[in-house]
């Protein structure tokens, strides 16, 4: 008599293989960054990969019952702040403010570290908008004067 297929095992195996491939691609990406001379960038790029695989220690994965380590280091963002759109920055700032007020100790530390950088990025965008608007206004004034 034929055995019943074990779909759960097959799904877990597919997910495991997918995770291994993803980790290998991430390691290759970090290695390319290191080779390009961006060791600091590679450290920042490695942080999301480490966060995705879960907490670990020198002896292996940390058990869920162990208290999470206190946050120490640069805030972990999905991608560099400079590449985010203004609406994404605003959403991230709102989330950081919320976590700074009511998050865990680790979340508060990360949010308070991230907030000044977000504020600076949003201020830079606002300044660029003001300069663009002033340039358009000056161009419109020159156009009116020439007519």
N, CA, C and O of each residue as an XYZ file, in Angstrom:
588
protein
N       0.839     -1.175      0.000
C       0.000      0.000      0.000
C       0.889      1.246      0.000
O       1.868      1.316      0.744
N       0.551      2.211     -0.822
C       1.357      3.417     -0.964
C       1.203      4.316      0.260
O       0.139      4.392      0.873
N       2.304      4.996      0.595
C       2.262      5.908      1.729
C       1.591      7.216      1.339
O       1.643      7.642      0.185
N       0.968      7.835      2.317
C       0.339      9.135      2.120
C       1.445     10.203      2.071
O       2.356     10.173      2.898
N       1.382     11.141      1.122
C       2.428     12.172      1.040
C       2.443     13.044      2.297
O       1.400     13.357      2.870
N       3.642     13.422      2.706
C       3.798     14.268      3.884
C       4.006     15.715      3.406
O       5.137     16.178      3.256
N       2.910     16.400      3.178
C       2.980     17.750      2.630
C       3.640     18.729      3.593
O       4.314     19.667      3.171
N       3.443     18.507      4.874
C       4.029     19.411      5.857
C       5.558     19.340      5.787
O       6.231     20.372      5.782
N       6.094     18.139      5.733
C       7.543     17.971      5.636
C       8.069     18.601      4.351
O       9.089     19.290      4.363
N       7.372     18.364      3.248
C       7.805     18.909      1.962
C       7.825     20.433      1.999
O       8.754     21.056      1.486
N       6.814     21.028      2.598
C       6.765     22.487      2.704
C       7.913     23.001      3.567
O       8.567     23.982      3.212
N       8.160     22.338      4.705
C       9.259     22.747      5.576
C      10.599     22.630      4.856
O      11.473     23.483      5.009
N      10.748     21.579      4.079
C      11.990     21.391      3.337
C      12.181     22.492      2.292
O      13.284     23.013      2.131
N      11.106     22.842      1.584
C      11.180     23.940      0.601
C      11.557     25.251      1.284
O      12.396     26.001      0.784
N      10.931     25.523      2.431
C      11.224     26.759      3.165
C      12.670     26.773      3.661
O      13.329     27.813      3.634
N      13.164     25.611      4.115
C      14.547     25.530      4.584
C      15.525     25.811      3.446
O      16.485     26.563      3.616
N      15.277     25.206      2.293
C      16.139     25.439      1.137
C      16.086     26.889      0.687
O      17.106     27.478      0.329
N      14.894     27.455      0.710
C      14.734     28.857      0.334
C      15.517     29.762      1.287
O      16.171     30.709      0.848
N      15.452     29.474      2.589
C      16.183     30.274      3.580
C      17.694     30.136      3.380
O      18.429     31.115      3.509
N      18.162     28.917      3.065
C      19.595     28.727      2.817
C      20.054     29.530      1.610
O      21.107     30.167      1.648
N      19.270     29.502      0.540
C      19.628     30.268     -0.660
C      19.655     31.761     -0.360
O      20.549     32.479     -0.809
N      18.668     32.220      0.401
C      18.597     33.642      0.742
C      19.818     34.047      1.574
O      20.407     35.102      1.338
N      20.197     33.214      2.540
C      21.367     33.509      3.366
C      22.640     33.526      2.526
O      23.518     34.361      2.742
N      22.739     32.607      1.570
C      23.920     32.574      0.703
C      23.996     33.832     -0.161
O      25.072     34.406     -0.331
N      22.857     34.260     -0.705
C      22.839     35.492     -1.514
C      23.224     36.699     -0.667
O      23.971     37.566     -1.121
N      22.716     36.757      0.564
C      23.044     37.872      1.460
C      24.538     37.875      1.777
O      25.164     38.934      1.800
N      25.111     36.699      2.022
C      26.542     36.610      2.309
C      27.365     37.062      1.105
O      28.373     37.749      1.272
N      26.952     36.687     -0.100
C      27.650     37.123     -1.307
C      27.565     38.640     -1.463
O      28.543     39.290     -1.833
N      26.396     39.194     -1.180
C      26.219     40.650     -1.297
C      27.128     41.376     -0.311
O      27.758     42.374     -0.660
N      27.195     40.880      0.903
C      28.058     41.503      1.913
C      29.522     41.369      1.504
O      30.298     42.310      1.670
N      29.903     40.220      0.977
C      31.279     40.011      0.527
C      31.638     40.990     -0.589
O      32.741     41.536     -0.602
N      30.711     41.216     -1.528
C      30.971     42.191     -2.604
C      31.165     43.580     -2.029
O      32.032     44.323     -2.489
N      30.370     43.944     -1.029
C      30.529     45.264     -0.413
C      31.884     45.390      0.262
O      32.529     46.435      0.170
N      32.318     44.344      0.933
C      33.622     44.369      1.596
C      34.727     44.507      0.563
O      35.679     45.261      0.762
N      34.601     43.778     -0.546
C      35.615     43.853     -1.594
C      35.666     45.234     -2.233
O      36.720     45.663     -2.702
N      34.535     45.930     -2.255
C      34.502     47.276     -2.824
C      35.063     48.305     -1.864
O      35.167     49.483     -2.207
N      35.430     47.872     -0.659
C      36.057     48.787      0.281
C      35.114     49.383      1.286
O      35.518     50.285      2.020
N      33.915     48.945      1.362
C      32.954     49.500      2.308
C      32.765     48.601      3.507
O      31.689     48.032      3.689
N      33.790     48.459      4.329
C      33.689     47.576      5.493
C      32.597     48.052      6.435
O      31.844     47.237      6.968
N      32.498     49.367      6.649
C      31.446     49.895      7.525
C      30.077     49.640      6.917
O      29.122     49.321      7.625
N      29.987     49.785      5.589
C      28.714     49.517      4.919
C      28.359     48.042      5.034
O      27.190     47.692      5.190
N      29.356     47.184      4.957
C      29.107     45.750      5.057
C      28.599     45.397      6.447
O      27.721     44.545      6.589
N      29.154     46.057      7.495
C      28.657     45.812      8.842
C      27.197     46.213      8.943
O      26.396     45.493      9.541
N      26.842     47.350      8.368
C      25.453     47.800      8.402
C      24.564     46.870      7.587
O      23.416     46.626      7.958
N      25.085     46.348      6.477
C      24.306     45.434      5.648
C      24.141     44.092      6.335
O      23.129     43.421      6.130
N      25.105     43.681      7.142
C      25.031     42.391      7.817
C      24.023     42.422      8.951
O      23.476     41.377      9.306
N      23.760     43.580      9.527
C      22.846     43.666     10.656
C      21.442     43.177     10.316
O      20.885     42.403     11.095
N      20.825     43.589      9.181
C      19.496     43.055      8.885
C      19.519     41.551      8.655
O      18.559     40.861      8.999
N      20.603     41.031      8.079
C      20.681     39.590      7.857
C      20.736     38.857      9.187
O      20.102     37.814      9.348
N      21.482     39.389     10.130
C      21.559     38.771     11.444
C      20.221     38.862     12.161
O      19.825     37.930     12.860
N      19.526     39.976     11.991
C      18.225     40.139     12.625
C      17.215     39.167     12.038
O      16.330     38.688     12.747
N      17.338     38.869     10.743
C      16.385     37.972     10.099
C      16.568     36.537     10.548
O      15.599     35.779     10.591
N      17.790     36.144     10.884
C      18.022     34.761     11.286
C      17.747     34.547     12.756
O      17.710     33.403     13.207
N      17.554     35.600     13.513
C      17.239     35.461     14.927
C      18.462     35.691     15.781
O      19.585     35.733     15.277
N      18.243     35.843     17.085
C      19.358     36.118     17.976
C      20.261     34.901     18.118
O      19.790     33.766     18.181
N      21.565     35.155     18.168
C      22.530     34.084     18.336
C      23.563     34.516     19.352
O      23.684     35.697     19.680
N      24.295     33.553     19.839
C      25.433     33.832     20.709
C      26.606     33.026     20.178
O      26.500     32.383     19.133
N      27.720     33.058     20.889
C      28.892     32.313     20.435
C      28.628     30.812     20.407
O      29.208     30.091     19.595
N      27.757     30.345     21.289
C      27.483     28.912     21.362
C      26.324     28.488     20.476
O      25.978     27.307     20.458
N      25.716     29.407     19.744
C      24.608     29.058     18.851
C      23.412     29.951     19.104
O      23.543     30.995     19.743
N      22.233     29.551     18.607
C      21.037     30.366     18.780
C      20.682     30.543     20.251
O      20.874     29.634     21.059
N      20.172     31.698     20.585
C      19.738     31.999     21.932
C      18.333     31.462     22.099
O      17.495     31.623     21.211
N      18.069     30.833     23.214
C      16.734     30.273     23.439
C      15.726     31.390     23.630
O      16.091     32.471     24.091
N      14.457     31.153     23.286
C      13.443     32.187     23.420
C      13.242     32.636     24.859
O      12.774     33.750     25.094
N      13.587     31.787     25.831
C      13.378     32.157     27.224
C      14.432     33.130     27.729
O      14.214     33.807     28.735
N      15.572     33.212     27.048
C      16.627     34.126     27.466
C      16.201     35.559     27.170
O      15.569     35.810     26.144
N      16.535     36.506     28.053
C      16.151     37.898     27.788
C      16.907     38.429     26.582
O      18.084     38.114     26.406
N      16.253     39.230     25.749
C      16.936     39.759     24.563
C      18.045     40.718     24.978
O      17.908     41.427     25.974
N      19.130     40.745     24.233
C      20.218     41.660     24.576
C      19.794     43.109     24.368
O      18.957     43.413     23.518
N      20.384     43.987     25.155
C      20.091     45.405     25.003
C      20.635     45.881     23.664
O      21.661     45.395     23.190
N      19.948     46.820     23.071
C      20.350     47.332     21.765
C      21.650     48.089     21.898
O      21.781     48.973     22.745
N      22.612     47.743     21.060
C      23.859     48.495     21.012
C      24.312     48.526     19.567
O      24.621     47.487     18.984
N      24.353     49.683     19.003
C      24.785     49.812     17.626
C      23.848     50.699     16.840
O      22.878     51.234     17.377
N      24.147     50.849     15.563
C      23.326     51.725     14.732
C      21.944     51.128     14.538
O      21.783     49.908     14.570
N      20.955     51.968     14.340
C      19.605     51.448     14.130
C      19.544     50.627     12.846
O      20.221     50.929     11.863
N      18.741     49.611     12.878
C      18.615     48.732     11.728
C      17.443     49.219     10.886
O      16.297     49.209     11.335
N      17.732     49.633      9.690
C      16.687     50.059      8.763
C      16.689     49.092      7.591
O      17.684     48.415      7.333
N      15.584     49.036      6.897
C      15.475     48.119      5.771
C      16.426     48.538      4.662
O      17.059     47.694      4.027
N      16.525     49.809      4.435
C      17.482     50.310      3.456
C      17.941     51.690      3.914
O      17.327     52.268      4.810
N      18.999     52.230      3.326
C      19.534     53.511      3.785
C      18.485     54.622      3.745
O      17.651     54.683      2.841
N      18.549     55.478      4.725
C      17.583     56.564      4.849
C      17.615     57.460      3.619
O      16.577     57.966      3.193
N      18.793     57.657      3.048
C      18.931     58.564      1.905
C      18.141     58.091      0.689
O      17.817     58.896     -0.185
N      17.828     56.800      0.619
C      17.113     56.276     -0.546
C      15.606     56.215     -0.333
O      14.873     55.830     -1.244
N      15.128     56.588      0.857
C      13.697     56.506      1.145
C      12.962     57.729      0.617
O      13.528     58.819      0.519
N      11.694     57.531      0.278
C      10.854     58.638     -0.164
C      10.398     59.425      1.058
O      10.451     58.912      2.176
N       9.951     60.664      0.862
C       9.482     61.448      2.004
C       8.349     60.765      2.778
O       8.314     60.832      4.006
N       7.440     60.120      2.081
C       6.340     59.462      2.800
C       6.859     58.278      3.622
O       6.368     58.032      4.723
N       7.843     57.548      3.099
C       8.431     56.447      3.862
C       9.174     56.980      5.083
O       9.099     56.398      6.165
N       9.888     58.086      4.906
C      10.594     58.693      6.038
C       9.617     59.151      7.113
O       9.864     58.965      8.304
N       8.508     59.748      6.690
C       7.517     60.217      7.650
C       6.910     59.042      8.414
O       6.729     59.113      9.630
N       6.601     57.972      7.707
C       6.055     56.782      8.365
C       7.056     56.211      9.359
O       6.688     55.845     10.476
N       8.317     56.137      8.958
C       9.362     55.624      9.838
C       9.526     56.525     11.059
O       9.731     56.035     12.170
N       9.437     57.831     10.859
C       9.549     58.766     11.990
C       8.393     58.576     12.962
O       8.602     58.572     14.175
N       7.178     58.417     12.447
C       6.025     58.187     13.321
C       6.200     56.901     14.126
O       5.911     56.864     15.322
N       6.673     55.851     13.461
C       6.901     54.588     14.162
C       8.000     54.734     15.214
O       7.882     54.198     16.315
N       9.056     55.452     14.878
C      10.154     55.651     15.830
C       9.676     56.444     17.033
O      10.047     56.133     18.165
N       8.858     57.465     16.806
C       8.315     58.248     17.935
C       7.437     57.370     18.829
O       7.495     57.460     20.055
N       6.629     56.527     18.199
C       5.753     55.637     18.967
C       6.591     54.671     19.802
O       6.313     54.464     20.983
N       7.615     54.083     19.188
C       8.457     53.140     19.922
C       9.282     53.834     21.001
O       9.528     53.255     22.060
N       9.710     55.061     20.744
C      10.473     55.795     21.750
C       9.620     56.071     22.979
O      10.135     56.171     24.093
N       8.320     56.192     22.770
C       7.422     56.475     23.885
C       6.942     55.207     24.583
O       6.803     55.191     25.806
N       6.686     54.140     23.817
C       6.032     52.994     24.451
C       6.642     51.645     24.103
O       6.013     50.617     24.354
N       7.825     51.609     23.543
C       8.431     50.337     23.170
C       9.212     49.719     24.308
O       9.269     50.266     25.410
N       9.809     48.579     24.034
C      10.683     47.931     25.011
C      11.960     48.775     25.138
O      12.161     49.736     24.397
N      12.799     48.400     26.074
C      14.041     49.164     26.282
C      14.897     49.157     25.016
O      15.479     50.177     24.649
N      14.970     48.019     24.361
C      15.765     47.918     23.135
C      15.154     48.777     22.025
O      15.875     49.468     21.304
N      13.837     48.734     21.889
C      13.160     49.535     20.866
C      13.309     51.019     21.142
O      13.507     51.808     20.219
N      13.215     51.402     22.405
C      13.381     52.817     22.761
C      14.775     53.302     22.396
O      14.938     54.389     21.841
N      15.782     52.489     22.711
C      17.162     52.883     22.400
C      17.356     53.025     20.895
O      17.968     53.988     20.434
N      16.836     52.069     20.131
C      16.986     52.125     18.678
C      16.229     53.320     18.104
O      16.739     54.014     17.224
N      15.028     53.562     18.592
C      14.209     54.665     18.083
C      14.853     56.008     18.406
O      14.879     56.903     17.561
N      15.370     56.153     19.619
C      15.980     57.428     19.983
C      17.281     57.660     19.223
O      17.671     58.807     19.006
N      17.946     56.604     18.822
C      19.141     56.735     18.003
C      18.772     57.095     16.564
O      19.509     57.818     15.894
N      17.638     56.593     16.095
C      17.208     56.798     14.710
C      16.536     58.162     14.493
O      16.666     58.752     13.421
N      15.826     58.658     15.498
C      15.048     59.896     15.331
C      15.866     61.088     14.831
O      15.415     61.751     13.897
N      17.032     61.404     15.388
C      17.784     62.559     14.871
C      18.154     62.425     13.393
O      18.133     63.407     12.650
N      18.493     61.207     12.975
C      18.831     61.002     11.563
C      17.615     61.190     10.675
O      17.722     61.743      9.580
N      16.453     60.732     11.142
C      15.222     60.930     10.372
C      14.865     62.406     10.279
O      14.499     62.901      9.213
N      14.976     63.104     11.409
C      14.674     64.536     11.419
C      15.590     65.283     10.448
O      15.136     66.159      9.712
N      16.871     64.937     10.447
C      17.821     65.592      9.551
C      17.481     65.311      8.091
O      17.544     66.210      7.252
N      17.120     64.063      7.789
C      16.774     63.709      6.408
C      15.515     64.438      5.958
O      15.453     64.927      4.830
N      14.511     64.517      6.829
C      13.275     65.217      6.477
C      13.519     66.716      6.323
O      12.932     67.354      5.448
N      14.382     67.280      7.168
C      14.712     68.702      7.054
C      15.460     68.975      5.747
O      15.235     69.999      5.102
N      16.341     68.065      5.362
C      17.073     68.215      4.100
C      16.108     68.203      2.917
O      16.241     69.005      1.992
N      15.140     67.293      2.949
C      14.144     67.225      1.880
C      13.312     68.504      1.838
O      13.031     69.034      0.763
N      12.921     68.999      3.015
C      12.132     70.234      3.075
C      12.936     71.413      2.525
O      12.394     72.258      1.813
N      14.220     71.469      2.855
C      15.074     72.552      2.356
C      15.208     72.478      0.838
O      15.169     73.501      0.155
N      15.366     71.263      0.313
C      15.443     71.098     -1.138
C      14.152     71.561     -1.808
O      14.188     72.181     -2.871
N      13.020     71.262     -1.190
C      11.734     71.700     -1.741
C      11.639     73.219     -1.730
O      11.169     73.828     -2.691
N      12.096     73.838     -0.616
C      12.058     75.308     -0.540
C      12.945     75.926     -1.616
O      12.560     76.908     -2.251
N      14.125     75.357     -1.823
C      15.032     75.891     -2.839
C      14.451     75.711     -4.239
O      14.577     76.599     -5.083
N      13.822     74.577     -4.485
C      13.204     74.335     -5.790
C      12.071     75.318     -6.032
O      11.932     75.862     -7.128
N      11.263     75.541     -5.004
C      10.152     76.484     -5.129
C      10.673     77.901     -5.360
O      10.111     78.644     -6.165
N      11.741     78.278     -4.659
C      12.318     79.614     -4.837
C      12.880     79.765     -6.248
O      12.734     80.821     -6.864
N      13.516     78.724     -6.760
C      14.060     78.777     -8.121
C      12.932     78.908     -9.147
O      13.053     79.665    -10.110
N      11.855     78.185     -8.946
C      10.717     78.290     -9.860
C      10.100     79.678     -9.806
O       9.717     80.242    -10.831
N      10.009     80.220     -8.598
C       9.442     81.557     -8.433
C      10.329     82.589     -9.125
O       9.820     83.482     -9.802
N      11.641     82.479     -8.965
C      12.564     83.415     -9.604
C      12.481     83.298    -11.121
O      12.531     84.302    -11.831
N      12.355     82.078    -11.612
C      12.232     81.878    -13.054
C      10.925     82.490    -13.569
O      10.902     83.104    -14.636
N       9.859     82.322    -12.824
C       8.577     82.899    -13.224
C       8.650     84.428    -13.217
O       8.091     85.085    -14.096
N       9.338     84.987    -12.227
C       9.477     86.453    -12.149
C      10.292     86.966    -13.338
O       9.950     88.000    -13.912
N      11.366     86.259    -13.718
C      12.162     86.674    -14.880
C      11.320     86.596    -16.148
O      11.432     87.456    -17.021
N      10.498     85.593    -16.251
C       9.652     85.416    -17.417
C       8.633     86.558    -17.513
O       8.374     87.074    -18.601
N       8.060     86.946    -16.373
C       7.081     88.042    -16.349
C       7.762     89.359    -16.706
O       7.199     90.156    -17.456
N       8.960     89.602    -16.185
C       9.678     90.847    -16.472
C      10.075     90.957    -17.932
O      10.080     92.055    -18.490
N      10.407     89.835    -18.562
C      10.837     89.874    -19.958
C       9.668     90.088    -20.909
O       9.874     90.486    -22.055
N       8.468     89.837    -20.461
C       7.298     90.016    -21.353
C       6.790     91.417    -21.360
O       5.820     91.718    -22.056
